[in-house]
Amino acid sequence: MPRPTSPILSRSKIATAALQVVDDHGDFTIGQVAGALGVRPSSLYNHVSGRTEIIELMRDHLVPEWLGDHPAADDFTAAPGIPWQDALEAFVTGYRNALGAHPRLVPLLTSSTAAAPKITRVYQALAAVLREAGFRDEHLLDAVTTVDGFALGAALDLAAPEHIWDPSHFTDGPMHDALHNAPSGRRRADQSFAFGLQVLVQGLRAQSEQLKSDTSRPSAD
């Protein structure tokens, strides 16, 4: 019997199968992933160490989709002439859209320490963009965390129901007016994301300028 031209299992195939299980069930077990691949659970351990590594494989699996259209590939600072604001918007938009296609993965990602190679490079590049924006070391992680939290929330919002708030419970007042004048479904999510992204970028710019001002101010001593 001839040997197969490609191995039955690979880390990429495991990531793809696990992602499908998460999309279907909201979580996964080693047994479920093995069943989706048609192999014994023990076979997976020839390629991964366990559940945590599979989560990281899924995290890494999204990166090519996430960055595919970005002119600077997986280094947002590599392409000359890209303002930090544009690089940041590309990061957040790509992150939100990639995770928005798999919203049930988000809780798993937030419960696991990010260690996958591709995602590590992505966050290194994000930190470089925010440093270019003017955030120094003592506030750099604050800025990264803020950006990350906004993108994760925006991704989850893509999976929200058509109407997040029941209009019948708001017969008057500002929420009634807001619901009456706003779109619903994906149009609402996209409009809110665009608004929030503008606020995020403008807020980061203002905060960076404030930090610079505080640093340059003469000491009272």
Secondary structure, DSSP 8 states (H G I E B T S, - for coil): ----SS-S--HHHHHHHHHHHHHHHSS--HHHHHHHHTS-HHHHTTT-SSHHHHHHHHHHHTHHHHHTT-TTTT-TTSSTT--HHHHHHHHHHHHHHHHHTSGGGHHHHHTS----HHHHHHHHHHHHHHHHHT--HHHHHHHHHHHHHHHHHHHHHTTS-S-SS-GGG-SSHHHHHHHHHS--HHHHHHHHHHHHHHHHHHHHHHHHHHHHHHHHS----
